[in-house]
Amino acid sequence: MSWIWAIIIGLIVGAVAKLIMPGRDPGGIIVTILLGIGGSVVATWIGQAVHWYRPGQGAGFIASVVGAIIILAIYRALVGRTVT
């Protein structure tokens, strides 16, 4: 059941990140889900590195959206260069 919740939350976080950072995005719903899940992982990793979160503690919703925005910016920079 936790995988299903991760996918649902990933979709929501990825969609919010795409709404906050408007523009043309390659990819569909799968990319949005992966973006959200990756954003949560990045936010957790950064938060644990700077001691905002304890080991085993995950990032919150807002931090996950910020992580997804970071990944989206990197994704756009990489894909934007290859698709010309």
Contacts in CASP RR format, 6 or more apart in sequence:
PFRMAT RR
TARGET T0000
AUTHOR 0000-0000-0000
METHOD contacts of the structure
MODEL  1
MSWIWAIIIGLIVGAVAKLIMPGRDPGGIIVTILLGIGGSVVATWIGQAV
HWYRPGQGAGFIASVVGAIIILAIYRALVGRTVT
6 37 0 8 1.000
7 33 0 8 1.000
7 37 0 8 1.000
9 36 0 8 1.000
9 37 0 8 1.000
9 40 0 8 1.000
9 61 0 8 1.000
9 64 0 8 1.000
10 32 0 8 1.000
10 33 0 8 1.000
10 35 0 8 1.000
10 36 0 8 1.000
10 37 0 8 1.000
10 38 0 8 1.000
10 40 0 8 1.000
10 64 0 8 1.000
11 29 0 8 1.000
11 32 0 8 1.000
11 33 0 8 1.000
11 36 0 8 1.000
13 35 0 8 1.000
13 36 0 8 1.000
13 37 0 8 1.000
13 39 0 8 1.000
13 40 0 8 1.000
13 61 0 8 1.000
13 64 0 8 1.000
13 65 0 8 1.000
13 68 0 8 1.000
14 32 0 8 1.000
14 33 0 8 1.000
14 35 0 8 1.000
14 36 0 8 1.000
14 39 0 8 1.000
14 65 0 8 1.000
14 68 0 8 1.000
14 72 0 8 1.000
15 32 0 8 1.000
16 65 0 8 1.000
16 68 0 8 1.000
17 35 0 8 1.000
17 36 0 8 1.000
17 39 0 8 1.000
17 65 0 8 1.000
17 67 0 8 1.000
17 68 0 8 1.000
17 69 0 8 1.000
17 71 0 8 1.000
17 72 0 8 1.000
18 25 0 8 1.000
18 32 0 8 1.000
18 35 0 8 1.000
18 72 0 8 1.000
20 65 0 8 1.000
20 69 0 8 1.000
21 69 0 8 1.000
21 72 0 8 1.000
21 73 0 8 1.000
25 31 0 8 1.000
25 72 0 8 1.000
25 76 0 8 1.000
26 79 0 8 1.000
26 83 0 8 1.000
35 68 0 8 1.000
35 71 0 8 1.000
35 72 0 8 1.000
35 75 0 8 1.000
36 64 0 8 1.000
36 68 0 8 1.000
36 71 0 8 1.000
38 67 0 8 1.000
38 68 0 8 1.000
38 71 0 8 1.000
39 64 0 8 1.000
39 65 0 8 1.000
39 67 0 8 1.000
39 68 0 8 1.000
39 70 0 8 1.000
39 71 0 8 1.000
40 58 0 8 1.000
40 59 0 8 1.000
40 60 0 8 1.000
40 64 0 8 1.000
40 67 0 8 1.000
40 68 0 8 1.000
42 67 0 8 1.000
42 68 0 8 1.000
42 70 0 8 1.000
42 71 0 8 1.000
43 59 0 8 1.000
43 60 0 8 1.000
43 63 0 8 1.000
43 64 0 8 1.000
43 66 0 8 1.000
43 67 0 8 1.000
44 53 0 8 1.000
44 57 0 8 1.000
44 58 0 8 1.000
44 59 0 8 1.000
44 63 0 8 1.000
46 67 0 8 1.000
47 53 0 8 1.000
47 59 0 8 1.000
47 63 0 8 1.000
48 54 0 8 1.000
48 55 0 8 1.000
48 56 0 8 1.000
48 57 0 8 1.000
53 59 0 8 1.000
59 67 0 8 1.000
END
